[in-house]
Amino acid sequence: MHANRQSQIERHLRNRHRMTAAIRAFFDHRDYLEVETPVRIPAPAPEAHIEPVPSADWYLQTSPELCMKRLLAAGYPRVYQICRCFRQGERGRRHLPEMTLLEWYTAHADYRDMMAQTEALILSVADVLLDGGRTLVYQGRPVDLSPPWERVRVADAFERYAGVSLRQAVDRGDFDARMGLDIESRLGAPRPVFLMDYPAAHGALARRKSNQPEEVERFELYIAGLELCNAFSELTDAGEQRRRFDAERAARRNAGKTLAPMPEPFLKDLAGLPPCTGNALGVDRLAMLFADAAEIDAVSAFVPEEL
C-alpha cells in the first residue's frame, strides 16, 4: 500500500464531501429530521449472516435501524441519519468492517414510495456531481440514470439469469450463492434496477406482501452491478417480529455463532410503529459509483491496514 495514498485520493474525498452535502440538502428540503442515535447498544437485531462487533458487554451497531424505528413509534414522521456502522469479517474490494450508512424512514409510506425517494435522492446527487447529467460510466459500463428506473422481481431475475427457479434456490439453500455468482453482476446496466419482492426468509424485518405472503416487500438497488441499498416496507407486528428474531437466533445457534440478548425495548415500542418504509444506503458504495472506483479504499480516507 502506498504511503502517499491519501494524497492520491484527495479528489475523491472532496467529491464525497460534496455528495454528503447533497444528501443532507435533499432531506432537509423534504423536512426530514437528521438524528443521531447511540453507536454502542446492548442488543443488535438478530441476523444470521451479520456479525456484530462486541464492545465490552454491549455491541457496536450494525445499523441504526432499531433506534430509528423507535423514533417513528414515538411520533416522528420522517428521520434520517448518516452514521458509522460495524460488522465483523467484512473486508474486501467493496466492504469495510467500519462503514458509513445513510438510513432514512418515512411514516405512512411503503417500499414503492421508497423506490421513488431513492431514485430522486441519487438523481439529486447526480445534479451536483455530474452537473445535472444523467449518464455515468462505472468500470466501463455506461448507465443511463434517466427515470423511471427498472423494477425486477427476484423470482424473475432467477429465471432470467440463474437457470433455476427462486423456489429451487431457496429449497436447496443456495439463494445467496446464486445471487452472488449469477445475478448481481448482471443488474443495473444500461439502467439502474430495483430488485424487489424477496422470499420471506430473506427479509427478517420486512412486511409480507398481502397477496403473496411467501414474499416480503423488500428491494435492493443495483447500478452497474454495484449493490447500493437495502429497503423495506417495515414489519410492524411485534409478535411476528419476535418469531422472526427467534428464527434468526436459532440459525446463529445452529451455526455455532454467539447470541446477543433480544432487543426487548425495540419489540416493546414496535406496537406503536405506524405503517412505514425505511432504507439503508451505503455511502461508501455511492461514492465509489460516482468516482468510478473499483475498490472502496479509493473513497476512504483510511482503511484498517493503515492504522
ABEGO torsion letter per residue (X at the ends): XBAAAAAAAAAAAAAAAAAAAAAAAAAAAAGBBBBBBBABBABBBBBAABBBBBBEABBBBABAAAAAAAAAAAGBABBBBBBBBBBBGBBBAABBABBBBBBBBBBGBBAAAAAAAAAAAAAAAAAAAAGGBABBBBGGBBBBABOBBBBBBAAAAAAAAAGBBAAAAAAAGAAAAAAAAAAAAABGOABBBBBBGBBAAABAABBBBAABAABBBBBBBBBGGBBABBBBBBBABAAAAAAAAAAAAAAAAAAGBBBBBBBAAAAAAAAABBBBBBBBBBAAAAAAAAAGBABAAAABABBAAAX
